[in-house]
């Protein structure tokens, strides 16, 4: 049993920055290896933004490489997404993801990000 709670979304101008946070808690939190972020825009499928393993190995969607940075603080059981150079097409609800080696997946409730002038 794991709970993921996102924060940090909001309204930002094109070219601006936001930092998203996701705090994990629960009895089986030790089982999570991968954490990351997906986003979903209206009328579109949820898609991967970035992933990070417990030991810091990262992966990014091509659309965000060079602009976004994912990191995690294992002591705080928190994962972050630093988003720079935001574009209107980044507008979406961002969902925190947690996955175990056994295939169990956890999702947060989502935090909305709107990029608009």
N, C-alpha and C positions, 0 to 999 in steps of 0.2 A: 504494500500500500504506500503510494507516493503521491504527494500533492505538489503541483507546480503553480506558482503565482507570479504573473508578469506585472511589470510596472514600467513607466517611463515614456509611454507613447504620448502623442499629442499632435499639435499643428505646428508645422515648421515651413519656412520659406524655401524655395528651390536653392540649392547650394548650401543649405544649413546643415546642422548636425543634431542628432539625438543619441542618447544612450539608453538602451533597454536593459532591464534587469529581470532575472527569473530566479526566484528562491525556491529550492526544493526541500521538502520535509517528509517525514514518515519513517516507519519501522524498517522498510526495505530499501532505503535510499542508498545503502552501500552497494546494492546490486547494479546501479546505473553506471554504465561505462560511457555511452554517448549522450551528450546533450547538445541542443542546438535550437535553431529557429527556422520556422516555416512561415510563409505568409500566404494570404488568400485575399484576392480582390473580388469585388462583386461580379458574379457570373463566371468566375474562373476557378480552376482547381487549386487546391492547396499545393504549394511547391516549396522545395527546399531553398533556404537562403544560406545557411552556414551550419556546420557541425564541428564539435570539438570533443575529443576523447578525454578520459580522466587524466591522461598523461600529456595532454597538450597538442596532440596531432589534430590538424584542422583541415577543413575542406569548405569550399565556397562555390556558390553558383557563379557561372561566368559573368552574369549581369552585375554582380556586386564586387568582383575582385578589384582590389585597389581602392575601394571606397569604404568597405565595411571590415571590421575586425571583431572576431569572436574571441572571448577569453573566459576563464572560469577560476573561481576561488574555491578550492576544494574544502578549505577550512570552514567557509561560510555556506557551502553547498549552493553556490550562486553562479549563474552563467550570465555574461553580459554580451551585448551587441552594440559596438560603437559604430554609428552610421554617419559617415561624412559625405559631403557632396550629394546630398539627397536630390532626387529627381521626382517629378510628378508621378512617373510610373512606379515608384516605390510605394505609393499610397496603397494601403492594405491593412488588414488585421494581422498582426504578428503573433504567432503562437509558439510558446516554448515547448520543446520536445525532450523527452528522456527515454532512452532505450537500454535494455539489458542484453547481455549475450544470449539469453534464452529466448529472446524475441518479444518480451513484454514491452509495451509502449505506453507512455504517459503523455498527456497533453495538458497544457494550461488553458485558461479560459480565453486568452487573447487580449492584446492591447492594441488599440487602433493607432495608426500612423497616417497622417494626412500631410502631403507636401503640396503646398499651394501658396501663391502670392496674393 
